[in-house]
Amino acid sequence: MTSWVGRTATEIAAAVRAKEVTPREVVAEHLARIERLDGRVGAFRTVRARAALAEADELAARGDLTGLPLAGVPVAVKDNLGVRGESNRVGSAATPDTPADADHVTVARLRAAGAVVVGLTNVPELCVFGTTEGVHGTARNPWDISRTAGGSSGGSAAAVAAGLVPIALGNDGMGSLRIPAANCGLVTIKPGHGVVPAGIGEGDWFGMSENGPLATTVEDARLMLSVLADTDATAAGESGALKIAVSVRSPLAGVTVSKPYTSAARDAAGVLVRAGHHVERAEPPYPLSLGVTSLAHWTAGTAVDAASLDPRLLTRRTRVHAAVGRRFLSGVRGGSARDALRRRLEPFFAEYDVLLTPALARRSPKSEPWHERGWLRNVLVNTNYSPLTPPWNLTGWPAMAVPFGTLPSGAPTAVQLVSLPGREGELLRLAEQLESLRPWRRTAPLD
């Protein structure tokens, strides 16, 4: 008997379209794996077992099945995006347990393409932090369950890395796709602003949050992005040599990048040189004020999302985060700091096609009840392990995390690729070259 667990979304969809397997068979096999392993991983807040099987049967009866790009592919959805008939708790006790009456537009696009939603995944409260734990569950890194999967799309990343689903939907406001993808050995792309519909929380964190895919291969990430995007964001353009800058310095003053991650970036640079690209060491002109700008936007986004919720039902770290953010709201809404950052960085990207950096500064924190820890401790832990992702939410430019190398523990390390708006396809092409020349193990060895 052929096993469909561990197969890519592309392979599964092709087999379903060819009638080699039914959507129910694929979904049932993945549901069985979720039942067997998710108690250790903690990826899902809720699993839609009965509904998913019924929807798989409905899908099999569709007259257009042979034309669906994600035919029969099980998918997990981050618990801050609406799934019809399911509540949207966003990791909090303060949110209502009320079923959504409609799918979020990105969920609707996945379903229209033939995907089957098997469940909603755990997130930190209001998707604020880079670790995923709280009143609804704790998502652990399937490669090292003593450590957090990351956040805020931690449950979605854990689900894919554990082989519970081949692809998952998440979003990224300060690194919330790239952080857990880097921890869990996955490919992701935060598209540039406006490429994929957002509609996240109460205003998309001032336009900084973007929806995007989590996958084990670049091919699957490209396929999922093509379904989600308003335009053809996956076209690679010309296939010639690119001018690539490599930087291993933290954008935030006082934060250092550990050796496994600097080595990953340098080694990836070497691979790209051998692939024919022009690669050189160059430092983006990050302003000294970047740390303050990042903190202001990070906290102000939470202040907006928390405004309509009962503060007595929020954790202390979230309450403090929102209180700090209220002081920054007027300045953040003006957008001047983000405009200034773009103007400062644009000349650098006029000289270089792509920036290559480490994806993280160090391995993810221990899987602990961080939601019970103090606010400052959470902020320091998050800042020290993930200083490299926020600049590209502030600019609104596309950025990827791509697995590359391993930690001494055997868990993955990763690099980040960044470019100007409209160059998502170029980043995907570079990621494909890295994947081809330095393939990674796609699924954590949990069995």
Wavefront OBJ file of the C-alpha trace (Angstrom):
o trace
v 0.000 0.000 0.000
v 1.321 3.428 -0.977
v 1.711 5.845 1.920
v 0.748 9.450 1.226
v 2.126 10.820 4.469
v 5.455 12.468 3.757
v 4.641 13.048 0.091
v 4.658 16.599 -1.243
v 1.495 18.536 -2.015
v 2.481 18.490 -5.682
v 2.742 14.686 -5.679
v -0.522 14.212 -3.789
v -2.495 16.525 -6.066
v -1.128 14.839 -9.197
v -2.115 11.416 -7.847
v -5.633 12.571 -6.915
v -6.130 14.166 -10.319
v -4.977 10.928 -11.978
v -7.439 8.921 -9.793
v -4.568 6.936 -8.273
v -5.901 7.749 -4.808
v -9.056 9.352 -3.445
v -9.127 12.549 -1.395
v -10.657 10.556 1.493
v -7.756 8.102 1.530
v -5.199 10.911 1.627
v -7.021 12.870 4.316
v -7.718 9.792 6.467
v -4.054 8.810 6.443
v -2.995 12.266 7.596
v -5.705 12.369 10.269
v -4.408 9.071 11.624
v -0.903 10.524 11.862
v -2.247 13.605 13.640
v -4.038 11.402 16.167
v -0.875 9.386 16.750
v 1.725 12.163 16.971
v 0.184 15.530 17.751
v 0.064 14.840 21.474
v 3.865 15.164 21.380
v 4.028 18.043 18.883
v 1.078 20.255 19.834
v 0.517 21.647 16.352
v -3.293 21.781 16.380
v -5.764 23.677 18.519
v -8.597 21.828 16.842
v -8.761 18.980 14.343
v -11.713 18.820 11.940
v -11.647 15.043 11.458
v -15.301 14.394 10.618
v -15.729 17.608 8.627
v -12.504 17.063 6.696
v -13.520 13.551 5.625
v -16.937 14.802 4.523
v -15.306 17.611 2.552
v -12.892 15.133 0.970
v -15.877 13.104 -0.265
v -17.520 16.250 -1.654
v -14.272 17.114 -3.404
v -14.091 13.686 -5.048
v -17.492 14.336 -6.612
v -16.488 17.668 -8.151
v -16.620 17.767 -11.918
v -13.470 19.881 -12.121
v -11.291 17.626 -9.944
v -8.785 16.924 -12.706
v -8.026 20.637 -13.046
v -7.473 21.474 -9.375
v -3.868 22.408 -8.457
v -4.251 21.236 -4.820
v -6.665 18.357 -5.416
v -7.074 16.375 -2.192
v -4.160 18.025 -0.385
v -4.640 18.230 3.421
v -3.836 21.702 4.725
v -3.598 23.263 8.182
v -4.690 26.856 8.837
v -3.274 29.242 11.409
v -5.796 30.088 14.125
v -6.083 33.758 13.245
v -7.744 33.163 9.868
v -11.407 32.318 9.528
v -12.483 28.774 8.671
v -16.224 28.466 8.110
v -17.929 26.721 11.021
v -14.904 26.933 13.336
v -14.091 29.439 16.057
v -11.060 31.693 15.693
v -9.373 31.932 19.102
v -6.012 33.525 18.178
v -4.354 31.782 21.109
v -6.374 33.648 23.731
v -9.032 33.150 26.399
v -10.280 36.669 25.618
v -11.558 35.870 22.114
v -15.104 34.570 21.551
v -15.708 30.875 20.918
v -18.007 31.709 18.008
v -17.949 29.774 14.718
v -16.940 31.816 11.682
v -19.731 32.209 9.137
v -17.316 32.374 6.190
v -13.822 31.372 5.163
v -11.060 33.952 5.053
v -10.303 34.747 1.417
v -7.025 32.791 1.529
v -8.775 29.740 2.988
v -11.469 30.043 0.321
v -8.785 30.090 -2.390
v -7.125 26.971 -1.003
v -10.458 25.162 -0.907
v -11.350 26.307 -4.409
v -8.024 24.819 -5.557
v -8.961 21.454 -4.011
v -7.283 21.572 -0.586
v -9.014 20.069 2.459
v -8.694 21.932 5.782
v -7.922 19.354 8.482
v -7.567 21.750 11.416
v -6.556 25.077 12.938
v -3.104 25.410 14.449
v -1.821 26.786 17.727
v -0.489 30.340 18.023
v 0.753 32.528 20.889
v -1.834 34.911 22.270
v -2.817 37.457 19.572
v 0.126 36.141 17.517
v 2.490 38.489 19.342
v 5.561 36.425 20.173
v 8.116 34.160 18.503
v 7.265 31.182 20.722
v 3.953 29.307 20.556
v 2.296 28.375 23.828
v -0.771 29.438 25.767
v -4.161 28.447 27.062
v -5.017 26.471 23.919
v -1.791 24.509 23.532
v 1.974 24.474 23.038
v 3.628 23.869 19.659
v 7.027 22.176 19.855
v 9.739 21.814 17.238
v 9.355 18.282 15.786
v 13.140 18.123 15.303
v 13.712 18.768 19.029
v 10.554 18.670 21.115
v 12.374 20.207 24.068
v 12.299 23.485 22.118
v 9.552 25.743 20.815
v 8.477 25.538 17.201
v 8.734 29.331 17.104
v 5.958 31.761 16.391
v 3.608 33.020 15.723
v 2.831 30.483 12.973
v 4.369 27.846 15.231
v 1.560 25.306 15.082
v 1.378 25.494 11.288
v 5.144 24.990 10.971
v 5.140 22.115 13.462
v 2.319 20.416 11.573
v 4.250 20.450 8.294
v 7.619 19.495 9.811
v 6.023 16.536 11.598
v 4.384 15.293 8.382
v 0.898 15.884 9.778
v 0.078 17.866 6.622
v 2.184 18.572 3.516
v 1.495 22.328 3.534
v 0.051 24.907 5.911
v -1.172 28.485 5.859
v 0.383 31.077 8.158
v 1.186 34.761 8.251
v 4.056 37.042 9.095
v 3.983 40.404 10.897
v 7.529 40.532 12.313
v 8.839 37.157 11.159
v 5.920 34.913 12.107
v 6.347 32.677 9.048
v 10.122 32.815 8.742
v 10.931 32.218 12.429
v 9.073 28.895 12.798
v 10.044 27.821 9.277
v 13.713 28.362 10.142
v 13.323 26.436 13.412
v 11.465 23.552 11.800
v 13.397 23.124 8.544
v 10.711 24.464 6.195
v 10.491 26.721 3.169
v 8.368 29.839 3.432
v 7.951 33.141 1.691
v 6.553 36.327 3.144
v 5.317 37.949 -0.042
v 5.662 41.639 -0.668
v 2.844 43.926 0.389
v -0.342 43.478 -1.631
v 0.611 40.231 -3.382
v -1.654 38.001 -1.246
v -4.819 39.313 0.460
v -4.137 40.037 4.130
v -7.170 40.736 6.336
v -5.326 39.680 9.497
v -6.552 40.894 12.879
v -7.595 44.517 13.201
v -5.698 46.118 10.344
v -2.833 43.790 9.400
v -0.454 45.433 11.900
v -0.482 48.647 9.836
v -0.003 46.690 6.616
v 3.039 44.757 7.840
v 1.361 41.324 8.101
v 1.209 39.047 5.074
v -0.288 35.592 4.540
v 1.915 32.914 3.019
v 2.788 29.215 2.667
v 4.747 26.776 4.799
v 6.086 23.772 2.893
v 8.870 21.197 2.782
v 9.920 21.977 -0.807
v 10.280 25.115 -2.878
v 7.989 23.554 -5.483
v 5.186 23.248 -2.919
v 5.759 26.787 -1.625
v 5.600 28.089 -5.194
v 2.421 26.102 -5.896
v 0.683 27.325 -2.748
v 1.717 30.933 -3.358
v 0.333 30.731 -6.898
v -3.053 29.729 -5.437
v -3.021 32.461 -2.765
v -1.717 35.392 -4.805
v -3.768 38.001 -6.663
v -1.181 38.054 -9.466
v 1.429 35.673 -10.870
v 3.964 36.278 -8.125
v 5.878 33.087 -8.858
v 7.281 33.969 -12.295
v 11.075 33.819 -12.041
v 11.983 36.214 -14.846
v 15.337 35.841 -16.547
v 17.548 33.020 -15.307
v 20.879 34.821 -15.458
v 23.399 35.488 -12.715
v 22.297 37.707 -9.846
v 24.317 40.110 -7.757
v 23.886 38.925 -4.181
v 24.992 40.633 -0.969
v 25.701 38.435 2.027
v 25.528 39.894 5.527
v 25.837 37.989 8.797
v 25.488 41.021 11.055
v 22.400 41.558 13.180
v 20.319 44.586 12.144
v 19.803 45.381 15.839
v 22.651 46.934 17.804
v 23.882 44.761 20.660
v 22.485 41.491 19.297
v 24.968 38.942 17.964
v 24.454 36.048 15.538
v 25.725 32.641 16.658
v 28.198 30.576 14.683
v 25.787 27.922 13.296
v 23.730 30.648 11.627
v 26.635 32.744 10.341
v 28.156 29.533 8.970
v 24.891 28.663 7.235
v 24.802 32.038 5.468
v 28.447 31.854 4.435
v 28.083 28.283 3.197
v 24.943 29.192 1.236
v 26.849 32.089 -0.313
v 29.499 29.630 -1.466
v 26.861 27.392 -3.040
v 25.415 30.348 -4.936
v 28.864 31.371 -6.160
v 29.325 27.894 -7.574
v 25.885 28.224 -9.184
v 27.211 31.196 -11.159
v 25.990 34.181 -9.125
v 28.066 37.193 -8.138
v 28.198 37.143 -4.332
v 30.031 39.572 -2.074
v 30.034 40.638 1.551
v 28.071 43.866 2.004
v 26.253 45.399 4.962
v 22.814 46.997 4.524
v 22.736 50.494 6.062
v 20.452 49.596 8.955
v 19.770 52.696 11.093
v 20.614 52.672 14.798
v 16.970 53.534 15.428
v 15.758 50.249 13.931
v 15.296 48.600 17.327
v 13.009 51.382 18.546
v 11.098 51.412 15.258
v 10.582 47.650 15.432
v 9.427 47.749 19.051
v 7.034 50.619 18.343
v 5.318 48.813 15.469
v 5.328 45.421 17.191
v 3.642 46.732 20.331
v 1.301 49.154 18.550
v -0.072 46.317 16.417
v -0.921 44.434 19.592
v -2.539 47.529 21.090
v -4.951 47.658 18.151
v -5.738 43.929 18.246
v -6.317 43.961 22.012
v -8.470 47.090 22.120
v -11.827 45.293 21.886
v -10.905 42.415 24.229
v -11.415 42.081 27.995
v -7.951 42.778 29.439
v -8.720 40.594 32.457
v -8.707 37.570 30.130
v -5.381 38.415 28.498
v -2.057 37.189 29.846
v 0.110 39.715 31.611
v 2.757 39.815 28.891
v 0.078 40.659 26.295
v -1.463 43.367 28.486
v 1.909 45.032 28.998
v 2.774 44.715 25.304
v -0.483 46.442 24.363
v -0.028 49.140 27.013
v 3.435 49.957 25.680
v 2.051 50.013 22.148
v -0.672 52.531 22.929
v 2.054 55.134 23.497
v 3.343 54.594 19.966
v 0.048 54.460 18.078
v -0.087 57.975 16.652
v 3.494 57.894 15.401
v 3.174 54.424 13.912
v -0.040 55.285 12.066
v 1.733 58.118 10.280
v 4.111 55.667 8.595
v 7.055 58.092 8.498
v 9.539 55.696 10.130
v 8.760 52.976 7.608
v 9.044 55.403 4.704
v 12.426 56.564 5.997
v 13.642 52.960 6.330
v 12.636 52.178 2.751
v 14.417 55.276 1.452
v 17.534 54.355 3.387
v 17.630 50.751 2.088
v 16.545 51.284 -1.531
v 20.017 52.359 -2.783
v 21.481 49.154 -1.366
v 18.950 47.101 -3.331
v 19.615 49.190 -6.427
v 23.161 47.814 -6.259
v 22.264 44.234 -5.240
v 19.475 42.011 -6.547
v 19.173 39.915 -3.381
v 20.321 40.068 0.232
v 21.347 36.780 1.881
v 21.420 36.644 5.708
v 21.047 34.079 8.477
v 17.361 33.503 9.166
v 17.838 33.510 12.951
v 20.543 34.547 15.396
v 20.414 31.370 17.490
v 18.360 28.238 18.074
v 14.839 28.544 19.373
v 14.193 28.871 23.111
v 13.240 25.957 25.319
v 9.586 24.953 25.123
v 8.374 26.504 28.365
v 5.225 28.340 29.508
v 6.482 31.663 28.137
v 2.957 33.078 28.371
v 3.381 32.920 32.168
v 6.725 34.752 32.100
v 7.187 38.502 32.408
v 6.926 40.858 29.445
v 10.539 42.043 29.444
v 11.880 38.495 29.587
v 9.755 37.556 26.569
v 10.854 40.622 24.603
v 14.538 39.970 25.298
v 14.309 36.285 24.378
v 12.477 37.087 21.139
v 14.825 39.908 20.156
v 17.974 37.934 20.847
v 17.014 34.946 18.753
v 15.143 36.657 15.918
v 16.551 40.106 15.065
v 16.852 39.519 11.312
v 13.222 39.246 10.208
v 11.471 42.512 11.298
v 13.116 44.968 8.839
v 11.362 43.356 5.894
v 7.899 43.670 7.447
v 8.633 47.335 8.064
v 9.620 47.847 4.422
v 6.912 45.534 3.064
v 9.413 43.688 0.842
v 9.420 39.945 0.088
v 11.601 37.648 2.193
v 12.091 33.893 2.379
v 13.416 31.397 4.905
v 15.179 28.415 3.336
v 16.591 25.393 5.231
v 20.372 25.236 5.094
v 22.669 23.323 7.443
v 22.114 21.896 10.900
v 22.737 22.673 14.543
v 24.937 20.372 16.648
v 21.692 18.762 17.883
v 20.753 17.824 14.319
v 17.899 20.348 14.145
v 17.888 22.553 11.043
v 19.402 25.975 10.514
v 18.270 28.328 7.767
v 19.073 31.378 5.691
v 16.964 34.354 4.674
v 16.649 35.769 1.155
v 15.331 39.328 0.640
v 14.597 41.406 -2.438
v 12.556 44.344 -3.692
v 8.796 44.179 -4.364
v 7.758 42.095 -7.329
v 10.721 39.734 -7.113
v 9.106 36.828 -5.302
v 9.763 34.590 -8.301
v 13.433 35.515 -8.258
v 13.709 34.536 -4.593
v 11.962 31.234 -5.283
v 14.387 30.494 -8.110
v 17.367 31.103 -5.834
v 15.800 28.908 -3.160
v 15.341 26.152 -5.755
v 19.040 26.335 -6.570
v 19.951 25.991 -2.898
v 17.555 23.059 -2.572
v 18.971 21.347 -5.653
v 22.602 21.810 -4.680
v 22.212 21.250 -0.919
v 19.025 19.202 -0.348
v 17.554 18.952 3.132
v 15.689 16.261 5.009
v 12.054 17.218 4.650
v 10.319 15.655 7.664
v 11.434 15.308 11.276
v 12.187 11.729 12.416
v 9.365 11.330 14.917
v 8.489 7.689 14.186
l 1 2 3 4 5 6 7 8 9 10 11 12 13 14 15 16 17 18 19 20 21 22 23 24 25 26 27 28 29 30 31 32 33 34 35 36 37 38 39 40 41 42 43 44 45 46 47 48 49 50 51 52 53 54 55 56 57 58 59 60 61 62 63 64 65 66 67 68 69 70 71 72 73 74 75 76 77 78 79 80 81 82 83 84 85 86 87 88 89 90 91 92 93 94 95 96 97 98 99 100 101 102 103 104 105 106 107 108 109 110 111 112 113 114 115 116 117 118 119 120 121 122 123 124 125 126 127 128 129 130 131 132 133 134 135 136 137 138 139 140 141 142 143 144 145 146 147 148 149 150 151 152 153 154 155 156 157 158 159 160 161 162 163 164 165 166 167 168 169 170 171 172 173 174 175 176 177 178 179 180 181 182 183 184 185 186 187 188 189 190 191 192 193 194 195 196 197 198 199 200 201 202 203 204 205 206 207 208 209 210 211 212 213 214 215 216 217 218 219 220 221 222 223 224 225 226 227 228 229 230 231 232 233 234 235 236 237 238 239 240 241 242 243 244 245 246 247 248 249 250 251 252 253 254 255 256 257 258 259 260 261 262 263 264 265 266 267 268 269 270 271 272 273 274 275 276 277 278 279 280 281 282 283 284 285 286 287 288 289 290 291 292 293 294 295 296 297 298 299 300 301 302 303 304 305 306 307 308 309 310 311 312 313 314 315 316 317 318 319 320 321 322 323 324 325 326 327 328 329 330 331 332 333 334 335 336 337 338 339 340 341 342 343 344 345 346 347 348 349 350 351 352 353 354 355 356 357 358 359 360 361 362 363 364 365 366 367 368 369 370 371 372 373 374 375 376 377 378 379 380 381 382 383 384 385 386 387 388 389 390 391 392 393 394 395 396 397 398 399 400 401 402 403 404 405 406 407 408 409 410 411 412 413 414 415 416 417 418 419 420 421 422 423 424 425 426 427 428 429 430 431 432 433 434 435 436 437 438 439 440 441 442 443 444 445 446 447
